[in-house]
Amino acid sequence: MSSDDFSVHTKACEEVSGMSLSSLPDEVTSLDDLACECWEKFDSFEDIPSA
């Protein structure tokens, strides 16, 4: 799966209606894989609240 095949956003994303997730897709191995600016406020995966 290429990175263009999906997008993941926070629930508070202003660009799109965010997706409620219980976990990130396997394709996401670092925060750099999450292209939307809505993820920039997080420094690490540990900073992301669980859904």
Residue pairs with C-beta under 8 A, 6 or more apart in sequence:
1 27
3 27
3 33
3 35
6 25
6 27
7 16
7 35
7 36
8 19
8 21
8 24
8 25
8 28
8 34
8 36
9 15
9 16
9 18
9 19
9 36
9 38
9 39
10 18
10 36
10 38
10 39
11 18
11 19
11 20
11 51
12 18
12 38
13 36
13 38
14 38
15 36
15 37
15 38
16 36
18 38
20 51
21 51
22 50
22 51
23 51
24 34
24 45
27 33
28 34
31 39
31 42
31 43
31 44
31 45
42 48
